[in-house]
Amino acid sequence: MSVLSKSIKISVVILLLFLKVDFAKGQGVIIPDEKIGLPATTENWNGLYLKLRFSDKWWWYQENHYRRRSSADNRLDFVGRMSQLYNRFGMTYMFTDYFEVTFGPTLVWNFAPERGNPEYVDSVLEPRFWHQWLLTQSVGPVKVLHQFRFEHRFKRNNDLGAEFNYTDRWRYKITAYVPLNKPRMENKTFFIAPSNEFFFETGKQVWNIFEENRIYTAIGYTYNNYMFFGGHMWTYGPTATPATYRNRHIIRLNVMYTFDFRGKRKPLTRDFAF
């Protein structure tokens, strides 16, 4: 068994142990037997990713997202209402070429479903601390990423007078970068990147430990220090109301910029991870 395979198995075991710490559903919540599926909604997420390499081991990592969602009276317009301003920052330490750890803060502004309505706070800041393990492997020309991300969140809804609740979120994502016009991921490569991510959440007010599943297929192109990618993402998961589930169709458009302060460039395959 390879070192990478062992690392993945150990990571899964540790993740499951974490989940067992607070597996209880919300206290005093009555959950109906029949599930209710809400009509699909649409959103548009636009993201900027920044990776700065300071040394052989240390990187700066940053994400800034501008997210909108469909109008209250039109579920198919994608951009009718403001949704979130999402900012993630972190320092990355590379243990090996195939395993790295990132940690840092996240600041998210969540906007009210009806801006201007006096029953809502127009925007609420949701602070988080996050850390992740990223394992990389090559399967022929395909680059595969295993991302284990952990988020510790202080969140509340936009209702006037709502209180903050602390929750832990546990995420696993598998992504494959498939080059289309090159033998591997390198400069001037067209690629397709399908991914599947599972979200779990624990906390006193959480009625369902399963939070969401996101299936995303991106197409993209690498050019010098830039990577341009975008595509369609479908999500499915429970809402705050017991036994009620939502699903969303999201158009994502993104740009990543990578810069190496060491004055030298290694193969670009090491840099393409989001």
HELIX and SHEET records of a PDB file:
HELIX    1   1 VAL A    3  VAL A   21  1                                  19    
HELIX    2   2 LEU A  268  ARG A  270  5                                   3    
SHEET    1   A12 ILE A  36  GLY A  37  0                                        
SHEET    2   A12 THR A 244  ASP A 260  1                                        
SHEET    3   A12 THR A  41  ARG A  53  1                                        
SHEET    4   A12 TRP A  58  ARG A  69 -1                                        
SHEET    5   A12 ARG A  81  THR A  96 -1                                        
SHEET    6   A12 PHE A  99  PHE A 111 -1                                        
SHEET    7   A12 SER A 123  VAL A 139 -1                                        
SHEET    8   A12 VAL A 142  LYS A 155 -1                                        
SHEET    9   A12 ASN A 165  PRO A 179 -1                                        
SHEET   10   A12 PHE A 190  THR A 202 -1                                        
SHEET   11   A12 PHE A 210  TYR A 223 -1                                        
SHEET   12   A12 TYR A 226  PRO A 238 -1                                        
END                                                                             
